[in-house]
Amino acid sequence: MIDTATRALLSLGCFVGVGSALMIPLTAPGTGERVVSLLALVLGLGIVVGSVAARLLTDRRRHRDDAMSDLNDDVVVTTKENP
């Protein structure tokens, strides 16, 4: 489920970020439109960075859990010295 959520957030961030990046050159400097475009660009970049970070952390955790599941206790053999 986290894979689907991070993919959806990545798509949303790219949509918002690219859309606002395309609007920045078309708006006049010092206007409210430019400010909204810049804020949308920052928001889109933040969403992309957050989704990539969440994806990397879940992959790292998944690899760690897979490595830990391979560890099995060895059979304890009693020796003659230790009955």
N, C-alpha and C positions, 0 to 999 in steps of 0.2 A: 504494500500500500504506500510506503514511503517513496518507492520508486515512481509511482504514478503522481504523487503529490509534488515531488521535486521536479518532475518533467513538466507538470502543469504550471508550476511557479516559474520555471525557466522560460516557458513560452510566454507567459504573461509579462515577465520582466523584459524580454526581448521586444514584445509588441509595444509596450509603453516606452521603453528606452529608444528604440529605433524611430518610433513615431514622433517623439519629442525632439530627437536629434535632427530629423528632417524638417521640423517646424522652426527650429532656432534661426536658420539663415533667412527665413521668410518673414520674421517678425522684426519690427523696428526696435532699436536699442532703447532701453529706459522705459519701456511700456510694461503694462501688466501682463500682456501676452508673452513677452520674453521671460518674465519672472515665472509664470506658470509653466512654460516650456522647460526652463532650467530645473524647476522643482520636479517636474515629471521625469526629466532625464536622471536626476539624482535618485528618485524613487525607483525607476526602472533598473538602474545599476545596482542599487541596494538589494532589490529582489533577486537579481541574477546572482550576485555575490552570496546572498543568504542561501539560495537554493543549491548552488555549487558546494558551499561549505557543508550543508546538511547531507548532500549526496556523498561527499568524501568521508564524512564522519560515520555515516551508516555503512559504507563499504569497508572502512577500517574496522569497525566493530564486527561486521559480518566475518571478515577474515580472521579476526582474533577469536571469535566464538568457534569457528571451524577448526582452528588450530587447537583450541582447548578441548574440543570434543574427542580428539584423537588420543588424548592422554588417558590411559587405562592403568589401574593399579596392577602391578605384577602379583602373581600368586605368591603368598608367603610360604616358604618352605622351612619347616622346623629342622634344625640340625641336631646332631647327637649332643652337642655341648649345651644347647638351649632347648630343653624339652618343653 
